[in-house]
Amino acid sequence: MVAARNPLDACAVFGNADGMDYENMDADSFGRGLKGIGLNLLVRDVAAEVAFLRSVFGMQAFQPTADFAIMAYGEQVFQLHSDGTYHSNPLLGMLPENPPRVL
């Protein structure tokens, strides 16, 4: 019988079960290594969102800065970006100035 494995164990060591080292990889390698559907959340305050996701959901944060963080829960990965990182994106004008927004 194989002992049950905590899905967060691999994430804590490597970034995910595939061995991607989220803490030390550059943006190009990270982007090329992603599989499936990507999720990017635009938030007003990356640090506050990282703190919330860590405390409420026990997520891991990698390379958190004022503008960006890689978030992981088990093998599920998504990115947080501050609004300012999308300053030249043509769709930025579609963001509501009032809620609903993440933090």
BAFI-3210 file (N, C-alpha, C; in Angstrom, 3 decimals, decimal comma, padded with zeros to 6 digits):
// residues 103
n [1|2|3|4|5|6|7|8|9|10|11|12|13|14|15|16|17|18|19|20|21|22|23|24|25|26|27|28|29|30|31|32|33|34|35|36|37|38|39|40|41|42|43|44|45|46|47|48|49|50|51|52|53|54|55|56|57|58|59|60|61|62|63|64|65|66|67|68|69|70|71|72|73|74|75|76|77|78|79|80|81|82|83|84|85|86|87|88|89|90|91|92|93|94|95|96|97|98|99|100|101|102|103]
n.u [000,845|000,583|001,525|-000,582|-000,059|000,746|-000,509|000,694|003,354|005,314|005,069|006,055|008,762|009,728|008,125|006,238|004,822|006,075|008,612|009,375|011,160|009,922|010,754|013,265|013,390|013,584|011,443|010,901|011,468|009,623|007,154|007,274|007,214|004,701|001,612|-001,517|-004,448|-003,870|-003,943|-004,248|-004,412|-005,447|-004,672|-005,092|-003,336|-000,695|000,857|-000,976|-002,884|-001,358|-000,798|-003,397|-004,152|-002,221|-002,775|-005,522|-005,987|-003,687|-001,787|001,207|003,623|005,639|008,481|007,420|006,657|006,121|004,650|004,069|003,430|003,901|001,566|000,752|-001,117|-000,880|-000,598|-001,685|-001,349|-001,143|-000,956|-000,361|-000,807|-000,012|-002,164|-000,713|001,158|-000,056|-000,243|000,034|-001,652|-004,248|-006,743|-007,022|-008,669|-011,130|-011,368|-013,220|-013,727|-014,898|-015,896|-016,886|-013,738|-010,607|-009,273]
n.v [-001,173|002,186|005,108|007,900|010,940|014,261|016,776|019,257|018,955|018,507|020,915|022,715|022,158|022,114|023,818|022,677|019,423|018,679|019,554|022,173|024,985|027,427|029,509|030,325|030,514|032,226|034,680|033,995|031,214|030,324|031,042|029,481|026,973|026,553|024,762|023,851|025,769|029,147|031,347|034,629|037,038|040,320|042,611|045,143|045,340|043,470|042,361|042,292|040,541|038,213|037,686|037,192|034,894|033,074|032,877|032,182|030,085|028,569|028,717|028,650|031,151|032,458|034,265|036,814|040,208|043,767|044,014|041,506|037,983|034,475|032,067|029,072|026,127|023,061|021,358|023,306|026,386|029,913|033,400|036,535|039,893|043,319|046,122|048,088|046,694|046,121|048,413|049,183|047,520|047,010|046,269|047,194|049,373|048,230|047,366|047,558|050,492|050,443|047,938|044,726|043,674|042,044|042,194]
n.w [000,000|-000,868|000,762|001,441|-000,260|000,380|-001,633|-001,659|-000,995|-003,090|-004,351|-002,455|-002,477|-005,189|-006,724|-008,382|-009,155|-011,482|-011,258|-011,848|-011,001|-009,507|-007,898|-008,724|-011,502|-014,701|-016,344|-019,044|-019,180|-017,318|-018,548|-020,903|-019,799|-018,788|-018,815|-020,316|-019,474|-018,801|-016,018|-015,151|-012,741|-012,313|-009,891|-007,373|-005,228|-004,884|-002,773|-000,620|-001,663|-001,958|000,754|001,679|000,132|000,993|003,780|003,956|002,097|002,189|000,181|-001,847|-002,448|-005,008|-005,993|-005,145|-005,716|-005,706|-007,979|-009,069|-008,701|-008,489|-007,885|-006,186|-005,669|-004,702|-007,667|-009,182|-010,776|-010,875|-011,854|-010,290|-011,070|-010,825|-011,451|-012,824|-014,372|-016,688|-018,153|-020,861|-022,178|-024,463|-023,534|-020,989|-020,430|-020,106|-017,522|-014,543|-012,565|-010,151|-007,683|-009,096|-007,959|-007,331|-004,130]
ca.u [000,000|001,327|001,018|-001,149|000,913|000,194|-000,243|001,481|004,753|006,146|004,999|006,915|010,158|010,104|007,209|005,148|005,236|006,914|009,956|009,688|011,634|009,282|011,447|014,516|013,378|013,315|010,093|010,779|011,387|008,338|006,091|007,379|006,968|003,298|000,798|-002,960|-005,013|-003,188|-004,798|-003,566|-005,341|-005,031|-005,069|-004,577|-002,268|-000,182|001,277|-002,179|-003,500|-000,487|-001,034|-004,730|-004,136|-001,409|-003,417|-006,845|-005,959|-002,421|-001,065|002,616|003,927|006,986|008,962|006,484|007,137|004,994|003,906|003,891|003,705|003,440|000,860|000,539|-001,825|-000,630|-000,080|-002,390|-000,518|-001,631|-000,123|-000,948|-000,149|-000,602|-002,783|000,306|001,913|-000,836|-000,466|-000,063|-002,567|-005,418|-007,960|-007,022|-009,816|-012,343|-011,417|-014,112|-013,117|-015,572|-015,988|-016,084|-012,300|-009,910|-008,637]
ca.v [000,000|003,431|006,115|009,088|012,009|015,612|017,385|020,473|018,647|018,770|022,354|023,418|021,917|022,414|024,701|021,765|018,026|018,520|019,977|023,548|025,754|028,732|030,546|030,755|030,549|033,525|034,816|033,260|029,782|030,101|031,096|028,340|025,740|026,424|023,853|024,011|027,114|030,049|032,293|035,818|037,925|041,690|043,041|046,465|045,210|042,099|041,893|041,978|039,344|037,087|037,414|036,599|033,542|032,232|032,633|031,547|028,851|027,866|028,685|029,005|032,294|032,419|035,519|037,927|041,587|044,699|043,942|040,170|036,797|033,177|031,415|027,652|025,275|021,747|021,476|024,396|027,581|031,107|034,572|037,807|041,056|044,597|046,829|048,827|045,855|046,054|049,808|049,369|046,531|047,712|045,882|047,761|050,259|047,464|047,082|048,485|051,317|050,041|046,476|043,677|043,552|041,297|043,115]
ca.w [000,000|-000,959|001,684|000,806|-000,416|000,435|-002,931|-001,514|-000,730|-004,266|-004,607|-001,506|-002,800|-006,563|-007,423|-008,718|-009,266|-012,671|-010,935|-012,243|-009,855|-009,648|-007,130|-009,338|-012,964|-015,310|-016,887|-020,302|-018,862|-016,646|-019,552|-021,813|-019,064|-018,385|-019,611|-020,130|-019,449|-017,879|-015,316|-014,654|-012,050|-012,085|-008,545|-006,999|-004,236|-004,974|-001,439|000,166|-002,234|-001,589|002,176|001,781|-000,427|001,887|005,082|003,838|001,311|002,363|-001,091|-001,889|-003,307|-005,544|-006,565|-004,952|-005,756|-005,653|-009,230|-009,630|-007,890|-008,956|-006,792|-006,448|-004,722|-005,284|-009,031|-009,855|-010,748|-011,560|-011,644|-009,876|-011,667|-010,422|-012,568|-013,559|-015,305|-017,925|-018,549|-022,304|-022,741|-024,989|-022,827|-019,639|-020,303|-019,784|-016,100|-013,815|-011,526|-008,917|-007,612|-008,462|-008,175|-006,294|-003,199]
c.u [000,895|000,697|000,476|-000,118|000,196|000,512|000,580|002,966|005,654|006,180|005,962|008,387|010,536|009,277|006,028|005,699|006,108|008,343|010,333|010,039|011,136|010,045|012,654|014,493|013,056|011,935|009,899|010,631|010,062|007,216|006,100|007,047|005,524|002,547|-000,677|-003,387|-004,287|-004,168|-003,930|-004,615|-004,725|-005,559|-004,469|-003,355|-001,799|000,183|000,080|-002,845|-002,681|-000,740|-002,379|-004,711|-003,304|-002,190|-004,736|-006,782|-004,659|-001,614|000,390|002,779|005,385|007,290|007,999|007,200|005,910|004,108|003,520|004,115|003,192|002,797|000,604|-000,214|-001,726|-000,005|-000,770|-001,612|-001,255|-000,749|-000,953|-000,130|-000,813|-001,185|-001,740|001,086|001,205|-001,092|-000,604|-000,967|-003,831|-006,724|-008,051|-008,221|-011,111|-012,451|-012,339|-013,347|-013,726|-015,619|-016,966|-014,623|-011,745|-009,156|-008,289]
c.v [001,242|004,454|007,303|010,200|013,342|016,300|018,662|020,200|018,971|020,258|023,106|023,275|022,442|023,508|023,891|020,355|017,773|018,978|021,368|024,338|027,192|029,843|031,111|030,870|031,942|033,502|034,004|031,764|029,440|030,053|029,892|027,020|025,526|025,524|024,160|025,467|027,955|031,027|033,411|036,703|039,301|042,126|044,414|046,356|043,762|041,560|041,500|040,711|038,104|036,709|036,727|035,141|032,584|031,875|031,882|030,191|028,061|027,767|029,078|030,200|032,208|033,745|036,690|039,276|042,482|044,567|042,548|039,103|035,567|032,512|029,961|027,007|023,874|021,943|022,581|025,693|028,726|032,278|035,752|038,909|042,304|045,260|047,510|048,006|045,740|047,445|050,006|048,325|047,242|047,367|046,476|048,668|049,543|047,144|048,062|049,263|051,000|048,533|045,958|043,667|042,668|042,304|044,375]
c.w [000,000|-000,027|000,904|000,813|-000,368|-000,883|-002,833|-001,306|-001,911|-004,562|-003,700|-001,876|-004,185|-007,223|-007,904|-008,887|-010,492|-012,429|-011,401|-010,978|-009,963|-008,941|-007,867|-010,862|-013,488|-015,978|-018,165|-020,050|-018,196|-017,672|-020,477|-021,118|-018,646|-019,355|-019,355|-020,175|-018,409|-017,265|-014,772|-014,006|-011,903|-010,728|-008,253|-006,105|-004,199|-003,595|-000,586|-000,345|-001,905|-000,134|002,374|001,302|000,412|003,145|004,961|003,151|001,447|001,082|-000,901|-002,820|-003,738|-006,226|-006,338|-004,956|-005,629|-006,890|-009,694|-008,563|-008,638|-007,744|-007,158|-005,298|-005,295|-006,652|-009,817|-009,679|-011,438|-011,180|-011,165|-010,533|-011,104|-011,660|-013,443|-014,563|-016,644|-018,495|-020,054|-022,972|-023,221|-024,264|-021,427|-019,410|-019,956|-018,291|-015,404|-012,761|-010,167|-008,856|-008,649|-008,909|-007,072|-005,457|-003,899]
res [m|v|a|a|r|n|p|l|d|a|c|a|v|f|g|n|a|d|g|m|d|y|e|n|m|d|a|d|s|f|g|r|g|l|k|g|i|g|l|n|l|l|v|r|d|v|a|a|e|v|a|f|l|r|s|v|f|g|m|q|a|f|q|p|t|a|d|f|a|i|m|a|y|g|e|q|v|f|q|l|h|s|d|g|t|y|h|s|n|p|l|l|g|m|l|p|e|n|p|p|r|v|l]
***
